[in-house]
Amino acid sequence: MNPAPDTLLHLLAHRAAAEPDRVAVTTGAGEVTFAGWLARAEAVASGLARRGVARGDRVALHFGTPDWTAYAVACLGVWRAGAVAVPMSDRLAAAEVRHVVAHSGATCTLNSSVLGEVEAGGGAALPEPPAPGDLAQILYTSGTTGVPKGVGATHANLAWGCTLQERRRPLAHSRQFLHAFPVGSNAGQVMLVNALNARPAALTAGRFSAAHFARLIERNAVGTVFLVPAMAIELLDSGALARHDLGCVKLIGSAAAALPPAVAVRLAEAFPAAVIVNYYTSTEASPAQTTMVFDPQRPASLGRPADPRGVMVAGPDRRPLPAGEVGDVWLRSPVAARSYYRDAEASAEVFSGRWVRMGDVGYVDDEGYLYLVDRDRDVVKSGAHKVSTVQVEHAVAEHPQVVEAAAFGVPHPVLGHAVAAAVVARDGLSAKDLRLFLRAHLAAHEIPGRVLFLDRLPRNENGKVIKRELRRLIDEPVAALQEER
């Protein structure tokens, strides 16, 4: 039997009693033990109650990545007050902050500058702890294609998969796990859960830089590292790996987006003692996820899900498709699924019972390995063809002079749309040379008609490429455009 906590507050109280002096979260600015975390969260809850925050009120949490310890205290304090946490990164634009606060109905905002005052200004009695079915958080999607949507999750949803049994704690091979994920992202919230549930302490890098990240790994003998693909690419291309002994790393987890095959292969070569794992989930689907060990024999696959029953590839009627057929990818939540906050119409399109549509098009082969063809919205319909931008990106990334690439559709006067690619490349690569290379990797209709060379790809705070920004760079039909190189 594996006893499980009802809520993350329950888990914190348990660990504070069992391991009061064990460090839970550490940053360059300080650290907090489990006992200290609980005491400070209760002080914040009392301070919020004294200021009139009532059960069910929404409280915005506006913190930066360097403030992870303060954020952890504030989030658990909001929950202990019976309120709903609305995490926001300090990297959000002012308009995005206003949207999140207005849409969520947040009645107050906590940040690093006011947290100490709230924490010290308590004295009010604490309410009863929230029930597992109560709303715990509203987390806003990255908004790569439009206005971010709020995704509501209950306390039971957040605590699913956690344990009260010390010997069952995950990541036991590590003394610390390292990440640089921002507050307000789903990956960041998973790191908060890991800080409460995993054996090692959470070590957070305030801002990601390859040199600093590599130093932290070596200095702290980090056994587990969590990255997004953009971080992995920067780390591999920086030269920092050659300057540090990183043999301590036993697990590298990729979140937010699937690792391009070429990058996964390079990571495996750079960290021969580490297992490379793709974590496939979304803000909407969590805690449903597939944890897939990278298989160099199948570099284009995300891997084989640990539980095939939790993944479905379905047609438009939401019925499962046979192996090999392309359709919508769905994940099944092991607990009550999330939903869009104040958006029943959008919820009906994405959520079906415990099944959550991922917005990806893919297929499962005869052996159960999952392959993603593209994001549903990114498939380029060019004449009679449907082009996978993921396949184009993987092919472009195979060129030895390409650092990274993003493919997308642009208007075409005859075909409707055609493929374009934005490429970050080392000096000397031309569009002509790249197209010649791609002839051996792609069909003629898949080769980008326009290649745009950039110093860097535009990304949101979660590391995802913002393709609408790339489309804004191209406001004429492809036929009228000139190559930049």
Secondary structure, DSSP 8 states (H G I E B T S, - for coil): -----SSHHHHHHHHHHHSTTSEEEEETTEEEEHHHHHHHHHHHHHHHHHTT--TT-EEEEEE-GGGHHHHHHHHHHHHHTT-EEEEEETTS-HHHHHHHHHHHT-SEEE-HHHHHHHHHS--S-------TTSEEEEEE---SSSS--EEEEEHHHHHTT--S-GGG-S-TT-SEEEE---TTSHHHHHHHHHHHHSSSEEEE-SS--HHHHHHHHHHHT--EEEE-HHHHHHHHHSSGGGGS--TT--EEEE-SS---HHHHHHHHHH-TTSEEEEEE--TTTTT--EEEE--TTSTTS-B--SSGGGEEEE-TTS-B--TT--EEEEEE-SSS--EETT-HHHHHHHEETTEEEEEEEEEE-TT--EEEEEEGGG-EEETTEEE-HHHHHHHHHTSTTEEEEEEEEEEETTTEEEEEEEEEE-TT--HHHHHHHHTTTS-GGGS-SEEEE-SS--B-TTS-B-HHHHHHT--S-GGG-----
